[in-house]
Amino acid sequence: MRLLDRLILRELFPPLLFGVALFTTLIFAGGYVFMITEYAVRGIPLMVVIELALLYIPQIAVRTLPMGMLLATLLGFGRLSSDWEVTAMRSAGASMLRLMRPVFWLSLVVSLFAIGFNETLVPWATARASAIRTEILKTLQLTEQQTFSFAQFNEGRLDSFVIVAGGRDPVNQELFQITLLKYRAGDRREPEVVLYARRAQWTSVNEWVLYDGWWRTAEGQYGTFTVFRSEPTLNVQIRRTPIQIEALLTEVDARSFRQLRDQIAFFQREGADEAQIRQLTVELYNKITVPLASVIFALLGAPLGIRPQRSSPATGFALSVAIIFVYWVLARYLIILGRSALPPLLASSLPNLIGIGLAIWLIQKRDRA
């Protein structure tokens, strides 16, 4: 039976490597190539641009390893099936469960490799890439790319929206170039007050003080200020603490499982937003469940790749894209549900649980065929 294992593994390795390279290239091209090209055109040294590009590869590869595993099993078993080799194996007494054995062990090795990769190289590479990009932004004076924003709610309705265009200084607890939109109560949600400040600083009395700005109401009233605190007449203020903003901006890929777990515990002690903590907890579990998707995709792809008729590799590629699309849409939607409606562990694990259920059903179906 070792010959059978070698035969199956020999069919899986080339499309696995091809699939990981293909999907990594597609994701990099879609999400990073324009940014990298812009930096090169604006005069950033070529070696710095190349280093930045290479540093983004590890965090992409962790997500594309399961995709490559899916494509490998679809193409590998598709070829074995079209050449009647699966039929010959079954005729020799090999069950579907026996055919799945080398698939399972290969996918498990890939998953464990991805978990180790995610705990060691990815945090370092992501942190290094962020540092290089920050220096590039300073050189090019592109502070607008550091923008972040968040909504503020009052009794379940949208109360105001804060845009921080100039980034932040977490050491001195300062925000820069702040625009704050205060909305009217009611269904129309039109702005009631627009306020701009060059700087905001968190004070010892636990409030944000705004400096050097102006405000305007919908009725046309206008005013400027040097120092602005929360005033009853305008009722405009930033109501998130520095810890809550830190939780909002936490870069998950820049932290290992232990580091992110410790940071979540810190946010809980400091009273950060509960919904944001739950979302980070889902992302924490995703550091394990996403690499384990290699096993799920492999066990799904093998029985799906076995087809009675001849089919081109394009069929396997199209099917892999469809499965990946459904998986990631479901995974992202469950992250949202994990903020309130579902326990974070269930929200993270549910795509894999659904996938393993479908895989078991497909394997049993093929075994009876």
Backbone hydrogen bonds in HBPLUS format (Angstrom, degrees):
<---DONOR---> <-ACCEPTOR-->    atom                        ^
c    i                          cat <-CA-CA->   ^        H-A-AA   ^      H-
h    n   atom  resd res      DA  || num        DHA   H-A  angle D-A-AA Bond
n    s   type  num  typ     dist DA aas  dist angle  dist       angle   num
A0004-LEU N   A0001-MET O   3.04 MM   3  5.07 121.3  2.40  95.7 110.0     1
A0005-ASP N   A0001-MET O   3.14 MM   4  6.57 155.2  2.20 149.0 155.0     2
A0006-ARG N   A0002-ARG O   2.93 MM   4  6.21 162.3  1.96 151.8 156.3     3
A0007-LEU N   A0003-LEU O   2.95 MM   4  6.13 153.4  2.03 144.9 152.3     4
A0008-ILE N   A0004-LEU O   3.06 MM   4  6.33 162.6  2.10 152.2 155.7     5
A0009-LEU N   A0005-ASP O   2.89 MM   4  6.08 170.6  1.90 156.4 159.6     6
A0010-ARG N   A0006-ARG O   2.88 MM   4  5.89 151.8  1.96 143.1 150.8     7
A0011-GLU N   A0007-LEU O   3.29 MM   4  6.53 137.8  2.48 135.1 144.9     8
A0011-GLU N   A0008-ILE O   3.06 MM   3  5.21 129.5  2.32  98.6 111.9     9
A0012-LEU N   A0008-ILE O   3.15 MM   4  6.46 131.2  2.40 140.6 154.1    10
A0012-LEU N   A0009-LEU O   3.06 MM   3  5.01 132.5  2.29  94.4 107.8    11
A0013-PHE N   A0009-LEU O   3.09 MM   4  6.20 157.8  2.14 161.4 162.7    12
A0016-LEU N   A0012-LEU O   3.00 MM   4  6.00 143.1  2.14 150.3 161.6    13
A0017-LEU N   A0013-PHE O   3.06 MM   4  6.33 165.8  2.08 164.5 165.2    14
A0018-PHE N   A0014-PRO O   2.95 MM   4  6.14 164.0  1.98 153.2 158.5    15
A0019-GLY N   A0015-PRO O   2.75 MM   4  5.70 157.1  1.80 138.8 145.5    16
A0020-VAL N   A0016-LEU O   3.02 MM   4  6.23 165.9  2.04 152.6 155.5    17
A0021-ALA N   A0017-LEU O   3.06 MM   4  6.20 166.3  2.08 148.5 152.6    18
A0022-LEU N   A0018-PHE O   2.82 MM   4  5.95 157.5  1.87 149.6 156.8    19
A0023-PHE N   A0019-GLY O   2.92 MM   4  6.02 177.8  1.92 156.7 157.1    20
A0024-THR N   A0020-VAL O   2.97 MM   4  5.89 154.2  2.03 142.7 150.7    21
A0025-THR N   A0021-ALA O   3.02 MM   4  6.06 156.4  2.07 141.2 147.6    22
A0026-LEU N   A0022-LEU O   2.98 MM   4  6.26 158.0  2.03 150.9 157.2    23
A0027-ILE N   A0023-PHE O   2.97 MM   4  6.12 167.2  1.99 150.0 152.9    24
A0028-PHE N   A0024-THR O   2.94 MM   4  6.01 160.9  1.97 147.1 153.1    25
A0029-ALA N   A0025-THR O   2.86 MM   4  5.95 159.9  1.90 146.6 152.7    26
A0030-GLY N   A0026-LEU O   2.94 MM   4  6.10 151.7  2.02 144.3 152.0    27
A0031-GLY N   A0027-ILE O   2.93 MM   4  5.98 146.0  2.05 147.2 155.4    28
A0032-TYR N   A0028-PHE O   2.82 MM   4  5.24 156.1  1.88 145.7 149.4    29
A0033-VAL N   A0028-PHE O   3.14 MM   5  6.28 141.0  2.30 151.9 154.6    30
A0036-ILE N   A0032-TYR O   2.97 MM   4  6.19 167.6  1.98 163.3 167.0    31
A0037-THR N   A0033-VAL O   2.87 MM   4  5.97 159.7  1.91 146.0 152.2    32
A0038-GLU N   A0034-PHE O   2.93 MM   4  6.05 155.1  1.99 143.3 149.9    33
A0039-TYR N   A0035-MET O   3.12 MM   4  6.43 157.0  2.18 149.4 154.6    34
A0040-ALA N   A0036-ILE O   3.13 MM   4  6.45 157.9  2.19 148.7 154.3    35
A0041-VAL N   A0037-THR O   2.92 MM   4  6.17 161.2  1.96 154.5 159.4    36
A0042-ARG N   A0038-GLU O   3.00 MM   4  6.15 148.9  2.10 147.0 155.0    37
A0044-ILE N   A0039-TYR O   3.10 MM   5  5.62 161.0  2.14 159.3 153.5    38
A0043-GLY N   A0040-ALA O   3.18 MM   3  5.42 161.0  2.22 107.3 111.4    39
A0048-VAL N   A0045-PRO O   3.09 MM   3  5.44 124.9  2.40 105.7 119.1    40
A0049-VAL N   A0045-PRO O   3.12 MM   4  6.49 158.2  2.17 153.5 160.0    41
A0050-ILE N   A0046-LEU O   2.89 MM   4  6.13 159.2  1.93 152.8 158.5    42
A0051-GLU N   A0047-MET O   2.95 MM   4  6.07 159.7  1.99 141.8 147.6    43
A0052-LEU N   A0048-VAL O   2.95 MM   4  6.16 159.4  1.99 147.5 153.1    44
A0053-ALA N   A0049-VAL O   2.98 MM   4  6.22 157.6  2.03 146.9 153.0    45
A0054-LEU N   A0050-ILE O   2.95 MM   4  6.22 161.8  1.99 154.3 158.6    46
A0055-LEU N   A0051-GLU O   2.99 MM   4  6.19 146.4  2.11 146.7 155.9    47
A0056-TYR N   A0053-ALA O   3.24 MM   3  5.51 144.7  2.38 102.6 112.0    48
A0057-ILE N   A0054-LEU O   3.19 MM   3  5.36 146.9  2.30 102.2 111.6    49
A0060-ILE N   A0057-ILE O   3.10 MM   3  5.21 124.1  2.42 101.3 116.1    50
A0061-ALA N   A0057-ILE O   2.83 MM   4  6.01 160.0  1.87 160.6 167.1    51
A0062-VAL N   A0058-PRO O   3.17 MM   4  6.42 150.5  2.26 152.4 157.5    52
A0063-ARG N   A0060-ILE O   3.03 MM   3  5.51 131.4  2.27 109.6 121.3    53
A0064-THR N   A0060-ILE O   3.06 MM   4  6.34 138.8  2.23 143.4 155.7    54
A0065-LEU N   A0061-ALA O   2.94 MM   4  5.95 134.2  2.15 152.0 157.7    55
A0068-GLY N   A0064-THR O   2.78 MM   4  6.02 158.7  1.82 153.1 158.5    56
A0069-MET N   A0065-LEU O   2.95 MM   4  6.19 148.7  2.05 146.4 155.3    57
A0070-LEU N   A0066-PRO O   3.01 MM   4  6.26 152.7  2.08 146.4 152.8    58
A0071-LEU N   A0067-MET O   3.01 MM   4  6.33 166.6  2.03 153.7 156.7    59
A0072-ALA N   A0068-GLY O   2.88 MM   4  5.98 153.1  1.95 143.4 151.4    60
A0073-THR N   A0069-MET O   3.13 MM   4  6.34 162.1  2.16 147.8 150.7    61
A0074-LEU N   A0070-LEU O   3.04 MM   4  6.24 162.1  2.08 152.8 158.3    62
A0075-LEU N   A0071-LEU O   2.92 MM   4  6.01 169.9  1.93 153.0 155.9    63
A0076-GLY N   A0072-ALA O   2.73 MM   4  5.64 157.6  1.78 144.9 152.9    64
A0077-PHE N   A0073-THR O   3.00 MM   4  5.70 161.5  2.04 135.4 141.1    65
A0078-GLY N   A0074-LEU O   3.00 MM   4  5.72 132.6  2.23 124.9 138.3    66
A0079-ARG N   A0075-LEU O   2.94 MM   4  6.14 152.3  2.02 146.3 151.3    67
A0080-LEU N   A0076-GLY O   3.05 MM   4  6.34 165.5  2.07 148.1 152.5    68
A0081-SER N   A0077-PHE O   2.87 MM   4  5.82 149.6  1.96 136.1 144.5    69
A0082-SER N   A0078-GLY O   2.94 MM   4  6.07 160.9  1.97 143.9 149.1    70
A0083-ASP N   A0079-ARG O   3.01 MM   4  6.13 146.4  2.13 149.0 156.7    71
A0085-GLU N   A0080-LEU O   2.82 MM   5  5.05 130.5  2.07 161.8 165.8    72
A0086-VAL N   A0080-LEU O   3.27 MM   6  5.66 150.2  2.37 119.1 119.2    73
A0084-TRP N   A0081-SER O   3.07 MM   3  5.06 159.7  2.11 108.9 111.5    74
A0088-ALA N   A0084-TRP O   3.08 MM   4  6.35 151.3  2.16 140.3 148.0    75
A0089-MET N   A0085-GLU O   2.94 MM   4  6.19 155.9  2.00 145.6 151.9    76
A0090-ARG N   A0086-VAL O   2.91 MM   4  6.16 160.3  1.95 151.1 156.2    77
A0091-SER N   A0087-THR O   2.87 MM   4  6.06 151.4  1.96 144.9 153.3    78
A0092-ALA N   A0088-ALA O   3.01 MM   4  6.22 136.4  2.21 140.3 151.4    79
A0092-ALA N   A0089-MET O   3.16 MM   3  5.10 128.6  2.44  92.2 105.7    80
A0094-ALA N   A0089-MET O   3.08 MM   5  5.59 158.9  2.12 152.5 146.8    81
A0093-GLY N   A0090-ARG O   3.06 MM   3  5.22 158.8  2.11 105.1 110.5    82
A0098-ARG N   A0095-SER O   3.08 MM   3  5.08 119.4  2.47  93.0 107.9    83
A0099-LEU N   A0095-SER O   3.02 MM   4  6.40 151.3  2.10 146.8 154.8    84
A0100-MET N   A0096-MET O   2.92 MM   4  6.17 137.3  2.11 143.9 155.9    85
A0101-ARG N   A0098-ARG O   3.22 MM   3  5.35 151.3  2.31 100.9 109.2    86
A0104-PHE N   A0100-MET O   2.79 MM   4  5.95 162.6  1.82 162.2 165.7    87
A0105-TRP N   A0101-ARG O   3.11 MM   4  6.39 169.5  2.12 158.2 160.0    88
A0106-LEU N   A0102-PRO O   2.97 MM   4  6.01 159.4  2.02 143.8 149.8    89
A0107-SER N   A0103-VAL O   2.97 MM   4  6.08 166.9  1.99 150.8 154.9    90
A0108-LEU N   A0104-PHE O   2.87 MM   4  6.03 148.5  1.97 147.8 157.1    91
A0109-VAL N   A0105-TRP O   3.04 MM   4  6.21 156.7  2.09 144.1 149.5    92
A0110-VAL N   A0106-LEU O   2.99 MM   4  6.30 158.0  2.04 149.7 156.1    93
A0111-SER N   A0107-SER O   2.88 MM   4  6.10 153.2  1.96 143.1 150.5    94
A0112-LEU N   A0108-LEU O   2.90 MM   4  6.15 165.7  1.92 154.1 157.1    95
A0113-PHE N   A0109-VAL O   2.90 MM   4  6.05 154.5  1.97 146.4 154.0    96
A0114-ALA N   A0110-VAL O   2.92 MM   4  6.14 154.8  1.98 145.1 151.9    97
A0115-ILE N   A0111-SER O   2.90 MM   4  6.21 154.8  1.96 151.3 158.2    98
A0116-GLY N   A0112-LEU O   3.01 MM   4  6.20 166.8  2.02 149.0 152.2    99
A0117-PHE N   A0113-PHE O   2.84 MM   4  5.99 156.4  1.89 148.2 155.7   100
A0118-ASN N   A0114-ALA O   2.81 MM   4  5.92 150.3  1.90 143.4 151.6   101
A0119-GLU N   A0115-ILE O   3.06 MM   4  6.27 129.5  2.32 139.9 152.7   102
A0119-GLU N   A0116-GLY O   3.20 MM   3  5.13 135.5  2.41  93.4 105.4   103
A0120-THR N   A0116-GLY O   3.13 MM   4  6.24 127.2  2.43 142.0 154.2   104
A0122-VAL N   A0117-PHE O   3.18 MM   5  6.36 173.4  2.18 163.1 163.5   105
A0125-ALA N   A0121-LEU O   2.85 MM   4  5.99 171.3  1.86 163.9 166.9   106
A0126-THR N   A0122-VAL O   2.86 MM   4  5.92 164.6  1.89 159.1 163.0   107
A0127-ALA N   A0123-PRO O   3.01 MM   4  6.08 164.9  2.03 147.3 151.7   108
A0128-ARG N   A0124-TRP O   2.92 MM   4  6.06 159.3  1.97 150.9 157.2   109
A0129-ALA N   A0125-ALA O   2.86 MM   4  6.01 155.8  1.92 144.6 151.5   110
A0130-SER N   A0126-THR O   2.95 MM   4  6.18 155.0  2.01 147.7 154.2   111
A0131-ALA N   A0127-ALA O   3.04 MM   4  6.29 155.0  2.11 145.0 151.5   112
A0132-ILE N   A0128-ARG O   3.00 MM   4  6.27 162.5  2.03 152.6 156.9   113
A0133-ARG N   A0129-ALA O   2.90 MM   4  6.04 161.3  1.93 148.5 154.2   114
A0134-THR N   A0130-SER O   2.93 MM   4  6.08 152.1  2.01 144.4 151.7   115
A0135-GLU N   A0131-ALA O   3.14 MM   4  6.42 156.7  2.20 146.1 151.6   116
A0136-ILE N   A0132-ILE O   2.93 MM   4  6.24 152.2  2.01 147.9 156.3   117
A0137-LEU N   A0133-ARG O   2.89 MM   4  6.12 159.5  1.94 150.7 155.6   118
A0138-LYS N   A0134-THR O   3.02 MM   4  6.28 151.2  2.11 144.3 152.0   119
A0139-THR N   A0135-GLU O   2.96 MM   4  6.19 156.6  2.02 145.4 151.8   120
A0140-LEU N   A0136-ILE O   2.87 MM   4  6.13 158.8  1.92 153.8 159.3   121
A0141-GLN N   A0137-LEU O   2.75 MM   4  5.54 111.5  2.22 132.4 148.9   122
A0142-LEU N   A0137-LEU O   2.96 MM   5  5.00 153.4  2.03 138.2 145.4   123
A0145-GLN N   A0142-LEU O   3.14 MM   3  5.92 161.4  2.17 120.1 124.7   124
A0146-GLN N   A0143-THR O   2.98 MM   3  5.52 166.3  2.00 118.4 122.6   125
A0147-THR N   A0144-GLU O   3.27 MM   3  5.51 157.7  2.32 111.3 113.0   126
A0148-PHE N   A0164-VAL O   3.11 MM  16  5.45 150.8  2.20 137.1 145.1   127
A0164-VAL N   A0148-PHE O   2.83 MM  16  5.45 172.2  1.83 174.6 177.0   128
A0150-PHE N   A0162-VAL O   3.01 MM  12  5.51 150.1  2.10 148.3 157.0   129
A0162-VAL N   A0150-PHE O   2.94 MM  12  5.51 176.9  1.94 165.8 164.8   130
A0152-GLN N   A0160-SER O   2.84 MM   8  5.19 159.4  1.88 158.6 152.7   131
A0159-ASP N   A0152-GLN O   2.83 MM   7  5.69 156.3  1.89 147.1 153.8   132
A0160-SER N   A0152-GLN O   3.13 MM   8  5.19 160.4  2.17 141.8 143.1   133
A0154-ASN N   A0157-ARG O   2.89 MM   3  5.47 157.8  1.94 155.3 161.5   134
A0157-ARG N   A0154-ASN O   3.26 MM   3  5.47 169.9  2.27 111.4 113.8   135
A0183-TYR N   A0159-ASP O   2.94 MM  24  5.52 170.7  1.95 148.8 151.5   136
A0161-PHE N   A0181-LEU O   2.86 MM  20  5.16 147.2  1.97 141.1 151.8   137
A0181-LEU N   A0161-PHE O   2.90 MM  20  5.16 169.4  1.91 154.1 156.9   138
A0163-ILE N   A0179-THR O   2.83 MM  16  5.11 164.3  1.86 158.8 163.1   139
A0179-THR N   A0163-ILE O   2.85 MM  16  5.11 160.6  1.89 150.8 157.3   140
A0165-ALA N   A0177-GLN O   2.87 MM  12  5.27 155.6  1.93 159.5 151.7   141
A0166-GLY N   A0176-PHE O   2.95 MM  10  4.61 148.8  2.05 138.7 130.8   142
A0176-PHE N   A0167-GLY O   3.12 MM   9  5.75 148.4  2.23 165.4 159.3   143
A0169-ASP N   A0174-GLU O   2.82 MM   5  5.05 160.5  1.86 144.7 148.4   144
A0173-GLN N   A0169-ASP O   2.77 MM   4  5.55 113.0  2.22 142.6 161.7   145
A0174-GLU N   A0169-ASP O   3.07 MM   5  5.05 155.6  2.13 131.5 139.0   146
A0202-TRP N   A0173-GLN O   3.11 MM  29  5.75 164.3  2.14 167.5 171.2   147
A0175-LEU N   A0200-ALA O   2.86 MM  25  5.04 156.1  1.92 143.6 150.5   148
A0200-ALA N   A0175-LEU O   2.89 MM  25  5.04 151.4  1.97 142.3 142.2   149
A0177-GLN N   A0198-ARG O   2.92 MM  21  4.46 167.4  1.94 115.9 117.5   150
A0178-ILE N   A0197-ALA O   2.85 MM  19  5.25 150.0  1.94 159.5 164.8   151
A0197-ALA N   A0178-ILE O   2.93 MM  19  5.25 155.0  1.99 148.4 154.9   152
A0180-LEU N   A0195-LEU O   2.80 MM  15  5.11 163.6  1.82 151.0 155.9   153
A0195-LEU N   A0180-LEU O   2.95 MM  15  5.11 157.0  2.01 147.2 154.0   154
A0182-LYS N   A0193-VAL O   2.89 MM  11  5.02 174.6  1.89 154.9 156.6   155
A0192-GLU N   A0182-LYS O   2.55 MM  10  5.53 170.5  1.56 157.8 161.4   156
A0193-VAL N   A0182-LYS O   3.16 MM  11  5.02 156.0  2.22 134.1 138.2   157
A0184-ARG N   A0190-GLU O   3.07 MM   6  5.97 160.6  2.11 161.1 163.7   158
A0218-ALA N   A0192-GLU O   3.01 MM  26  5.23 142.5  2.16 142.2 138.9   159
A0194-VAL N   A0216-ARG O   2.84 MM  22  5.31 163.4  1.87 159.5 165.2   160
A0216-ARG N   A0194-VAL O   2.82 MM  22  5.31 148.9  1.92 151.6 161.8   161
A0196-TYR N   A0214-TRP O   2.85 MM  18  5.47 168.5  1.86 166.8 168.6   162
A0214-TRP N   A0196-TYR O   2.92 MM  18  5.47 141.9  2.07 142.0 153.8   163
A0198-ARG N   A0211-TYR O   3.14 MM  13  6.14 130.6  2.40 154.4 168.3   164
A0198-ARG N   A0212-ASP O   3.05 MM  14  5.59 149.9  2.14 128.8 137.2   165
A0211-TYR N   A0199-ARG O   2.82 MM  12  5.30 156.0  1.88 163.6 162.0   166
A0201-GLN N   A0209-VAL O   2.94 MM   8  5.39 155.8  2.00 145.3 151.5   167
A0209-VAL N   A0201-GLN O   2.92 MM   8  5.39 167.2  1.94 148.1 150.1   168
A0203-THR N   A0207-GLU O   2.99 MM   4  5.70 162.2  2.03 155.2 159.7   169
A0206-ASN N   A0203-THR O   3.12 MM   3  5.51 146.2  2.24 117.4 117.3   170
A0210-LEU N   A0228-PHE O   2.92 MM  18  4.95 162.5  1.95 157.5 154.7   171
A0228-PHE N   A0210-LEU O   2.75 MM  18  4.95 152.9  1.82 151.4 152.6   172
A0212-ASP N   A0226-THR O   2.95 MM  14  4.40 153.2  2.02 113.5 119.6   173
A0213-GLY N   A0225-PHE O   3.02 MM  12  5.50 160.9  2.06 147.7 153.8   174
A0225-PHE N   A0213-GLY O   2.96 MM  12  5.50 156.2  2.02 143.9 141.4   175
A0215-TRP N   A0223-GLY O   2.84 MM   8  5.44 156.3  1.90 155.3 158.2   176
A0223-GLY N   A0215-TRP O   3.01 MM   8  5.44 152.5  2.09 158.8 157.4   177
A0217-THR N   A0221-GLN O   2.95 MM   4  5.25 157.6  2.00 144.1 150.5   178
A0220-GLY N   A0217-THR O   3.08 MM   3  5.42 162.5  2.11 109.9 114.3   179
A0234-LEU N   A0231-GLU O   3.16 MM   3  5.67 134.1  2.39 112.7 122.8   180
A0235-ASN N   A0231-GLU O   2.68 MM   4  5.55 163.6  1.70 169.1 173.1   181
A0245-ILE N   A0241-THR O   3.01 MM   4  6.37 153.6  2.08 153.6 161.4   182
A0246-GLU N   A0242-PRO O   2.85 MM   4  6.03 152.4  1.92 143.2 151.4   183
A0247-ALA N   A0243-ILE O   2.95 MM   4  6.24 152.5  2.02 146.9 153.7   184
A0248-LEU N   A0244-GLN O   3.05 MM   4  6.26 150.1  2.14 138.3 146.5   185
A0249-LEU N   A0245-ILE O   3.02 MM   4  6.26 145.7  2.14 147.2 155.5   186
A0250-THR N   A0247-ALA O   3.45 MM   3  5.22 166.0  2.47  99.2 103.0   187
A0254-ALA N   A0251-GLU O   3.16 MM   3  5.60 145.7  2.28 108.4 118.1   188
A0255-ARG N   A0252-VAL O   3.14 MM   3  5.68 161.6  2.17 120.6 122.4   189
A0260-LEU N   A0256-SER O   2.89 MM   4  6.03 165.4  1.91 156.5 160.3   190
A0261-ARG N   A0257-PHE O   2.93 MM   4  6.04 155.4  1.99 145.6 153.1   191
A0262-ASP N   A0258-ARG O   2.91 MM   4  6.13 160.1  1.95 151.7 156.6   192
A0263-GLN N   A0259-GLN O   2.97 MM   4  6.18 149.7  2.06 142.1 150.8   193
A0264-ILE N   A0260-LEU O   2.91 MM   4  6.13 154.2  1.98 148.3 154.8   194
A0265-ALA N   A0261-ARG O   3.05 MM   4  6.33 158.0  2.10 146.5 152.3   195
A0266-PHE N   A0262-ASP O   2.99 MM   4  6.26 148.6  2.09 140.8 149.5   196
A0267-PHE N   A0263-GLN O   2.90 MM   4  6.21 157.9  1.95 150.5 155.9   197
A0268-GLN N   A0264-ILE O   2.93 MM   4  6.21 152.6  2.00 149.3 156.9   198
A0269-ARG N   A0265-ALA O   3.05 MM   4  6.33 156.3  2.11 146.1 151.7   199
A0270-GLU N   A0266-PHE O   3.00 MM   4  6.22 147.4  2.11 147.2 156.5   200
A0272-ALA N   A0267-PHE O   2.96 MM   5  5.19 177.2  1.96 150.9 150.8   201
A0271-GLY N   A0268-GLN O   3.34 MM   3  5.27 160.8  2.38  99.6 105.2   202
A0277-ILE N   A0273-ASP O   3.02 MM   4  6.33 152.5  2.10 150.2 158.5   203
A0278-ARG N   A0274-GLU O   2.95 MM   4  6.22 158.6  2.00 152.0 157.4   204
A0279-GLN N   A0275-ALA O   3.01 MM   4  6.27 152.4  2.09 143.2 150.8   205
A0280-LEU N   A0276-GLN O   2.96 MM   4  6.20 160.5  2.00 148.2 153.2   206
A0281-THR N   A0277-ILE O   2.91 MM   4  6.15 142.4  2.05 142.8 153.8   207
A0282-VAL N   A0278-ARG O   3.00 MM   4  6.34 148.7  2.11 145.6 153.0   208
A0283-GLU N   A0279-GLN O   3.03 MM   4  6.38 159.7  2.07 149.2 154.6   209
A0284-LEU N   A0280-LEU O   2.82 MM   4  6.07 138.8  1.99 137.6 149.7   210
A0285-TYR N   A0281-THR O   3.07 MM   4  6.41 161.5  2.10 150.8 152.8   211
A0286-ASN N   A0282-VAL O   2.91 MM   4  6.16 141.4  2.06 143.1 155.3   212
A0287-LYS N   A0284-LEU O   3.12 MM   3  5.56 151.1  2.21 106.8 115.1   213
A0288-ILE N   A0285-TYR O   2.95 MM   3  5.57 159.8  1.99 115.9 122.4   214
A0289-THR N   A0285-TYR O   2.99 MM   4  6.29 170.3  2.00 153.5 155.6   215
A0290-VAL N   A0286-ASN O   3.00 MM   4  5.30 160.0  2.04 127.8 134.0   216
A0292-LEU N   A0288-ILE O   3.18 MM   4  6.34 154.6  2.25 146.4 154.1   217
A0293-ALA N   A0290-VAL O   3.00 MM   3  5.19 151.3  2.09 105.6 114.7   218
A0294-SER N   A0291-PRO O   3.17 MM   3  6.04 170.7  2.18 121.0 123.9   219
A0295-VAL N   A0292-LEU O   3.06 MM   3  5.69 135.1  2.27 114.4 122.8   220
A0297-PHE N   A0293-ALA O   2.76 MM   4  5.90 174.6  1.77 160.3 161.4   221
A0298-ALA N   A0294-SER O   2.98 MM   4  6.01 153.0  2.05 140.2 147.9   222
A0299-LEU N   A0295-VAL O   3.03 MM   4  6.22 164.5  2.05 151.0 154.5   223
A0300-LEU N   A0296-ILE O   2.95 MM   4  6.14 137.6  2.13 144.2 156.7   224
A0301-GLY N   A0297-PHE O   2.75 MM   4  5.81 160.4  1.78 147.9 153.9   225
A0302-ALA N   A0298-ALA O   3.10 MM   4  6.16 160.6  2.14 151.6 154.2   226
A0304-LEU N   A0300-LEU O   3.37 MM   4  6.43 155.9  2.43 146.2 153.1   227
A0305-GLY N   A0301-GLY O   2.79 MM   4  5.83 136.6  1.98 145.3 156.4   228
A0305-GLY N   A0302-ALA O   3.18 MM   3  5.15 128.3  2.46  95.1 108.5   229
A0306-ILE N   A0303-PRO O   3.33 MM   3  5.33 142.9  2.48  95.0 104.8   230
A0315-THR N   A0312-SER O   3.03 MM   3  5.63 144.9  2.16 114.5 122.5   231
A0317-PHE N   A0313-PRO O   2.99 MM   4  6.32 157.0  2.04 152.6 159.5   232
A0318-ALA N   A0314-ALA O   2.90 MM   4  6.05 163.1  1.93 148.4 152.5   233
A0319-LEU N   A0315-THR O   2.95 MM   4  6.14 159.1  2.00 148.4 154.4   234
A0320-SER N   A0316-GLY O   2.95 MM   4  6.09 153.6  2.02 143.1 150.3   235
A0321-VAL N   A0317-PHE O   3.01 MM   4  6.27 157.4  2.06 149.8 155.5   236
A0322-ALA N   A0318-ALA O   3.04 MM   4  6.29 157.2  2.10 146.3 152.3   237
A0323-ILE N   A0319-LEU O   3.01 MM   4  6.26 163.2  2.04 152.0 155.7   238
A0324-ILE N   A0320-SER O   2.93 MM   4  6.05 165.9  1.95 151.4 155.8   239
A0325-PHE N   A0321-VAL O   2.91 MM   4  6.01 159.3  1.95 147.1 153.0   240
A0326-VAL N   A0322-ALA O   3.08 MM   4  6.32 165.5  2.10 150.3 153.1   241
A0327-TYR N   A0323-ILE O   2.92 MM   4  6.10 163.9  1.94 152.6 157.5   242
A0328-TRP N   A0324-ILE O   2.95 MM   4  6.12 170.3  1.96 158.1 159.4   243
A0329-VAL N   A0325-PHE O   2.99 MM   4  6.09 159.4  2.03 150.6 156.7   244
A0330-LEU N   A0326-VAL O   3.01 MM   4  6.09 164.1  2.03 148.2 152.9   245
A0331-ALA N   A0327-TYR O   2.84 MM   4  6.06 155.7  1.90 146.9 154.7   246
A0332-ARG N   A0328-TRP O   2.91 MM   4  6.02 163.8  1.94 147.9 151.4   247
A0333-TYR N   A0329-VAL O   2.99 MM   4  6.13 156.8  2.04 146.3 153.2   248
A0334-LEU N   A0330-LEU O   2.95 MM   4  6.12 151.9  2.03 147.2 154.6   249
A0335-ILE N   A0331-ALA O   3.14 MM   4  6.42 135.8  2.34 139.0 150.1   250
A0336-ILE N   A0332-ARG O   3.39 MM   4  6.77 150.7  2.49 141.8 147.7   251
A0337-LEU N   A0333-TYR O   3.05 MM   4  6.47 156.3  2.11 144.7 151.5   252
A0338-GLY N   A0334-LEU O   2.74 MM   4  5.85 141.2  1.89 138.5 149.6   253
A0339-ARG N   A0336-ILE O   3.09 MM   3  5.48 157.5  2.14 107.9 114.9   254
A0340-SER N   A0337-LEU O   3.10 MM   3  5.83 158.3  2.15 117.7 123.1   255
A0341-ALA N   A0337-LEU O   2.77 MM   4  5.18 119.1  2.14 143.8 161.6   256
A0342-LEU N   A0337-LEU O   3.05 MM   5  5.72 158.7  2.10 131.6 131.8   257
A0346-LEU N   A0343-PRO O   3.06 MM   3  5.39 116.5  2.47 108.7 123.5   258
A0347-ALA N   A0343-PRO O   2.95 MM   4  6.20 163.0  1.98 160.8 166.5   259
A0348-SER N   A0344-PRO O   2.99 MM   4  6.16 150.5  2.08 147.2 154.3   260
A0349-SER N   A0345-LEU O   2.97 MM   4  6.08 151.1  2.06 143.9 152.1   261
A0350-LEU N   A0346-LEU O   2.85 MM   4  5.61 144.2  1.98 153.4 158.1   262
A0352-ASN N   A0349-SER O   3.05 MM   3  5.50 117.0  2.47 111.9 126.5   263
A0353-LEU N   A0349-SER O   2.94 MM   4  6.17 154.8  2.00 154.8 162.8   264
A0354-ILE N   A0350-LEU O   2.90 MM   4  6.07 163.2  1.92 159.2 162.4   265
A0355-GLY N   A0351-PRO O   2.92 MM   4  6.06 156.4  1.98 141.4 148.9   266
A0356-ILE N   A0352-ASN O   2.83 MM   4  6.02 156.8  1.88 149.6 154.7   267
A0357-GLY N   A0353-LEU O   3.07 MM   4  6.21 152.3  2.15 141.4 148.8   268
A0358-LEU N   A0354-ILE O   3.03 MM   4  6.32 160.5  2.07 152.0 156.5   269
A0359-ALA N   A0355-GLY O   2.90 MM   4  6.09 154.0  1.97 146.0 154.0   270
A0360-ILE N   A0356-ILE O   2.99 MM   4  6.14 162.6  2.02 147.5 150.9   271
A0361-TRP N   A0357-GLY O   3.13 MM   4  6.33 160.3  2.17 146.0 151.4   272
A0362-LEU N   A0358-LEU O   2.92 MM   4  6.13 158.7  1.96 150.5 156.0   273
A0363-ILE N   A0359-ALA O   2.89 MM   4  6.06 162.0  1.92 153.7 158.7   274
A0364-GLN N   A0360-ILE O   3.01 MM   4  6.14 164.5  2.04 148.7 152.9   275
A0365-LYS N   A0361-TRP O   2.96 MM   4  6.10 151.0  2.05 141.6 150.2   276
A0366-ARG N   A0362-LEU O   2.89 MM   4  6.13 161.5  1.93 151.7 155.7   277
A0367-ASP N   A0363-ILE O   2.89 MM   4  6.05 146.9  2.00 143.5 153.5   278
A0368-ARG N   A0364-GLN O   3.11 MM   4  6.32 138.6  2.29 140.4 149.5   279
A0369-ALA N   A0366-ARG O   3.18 MM   3  5.04 139.8  2.35  92.9 104.5   280
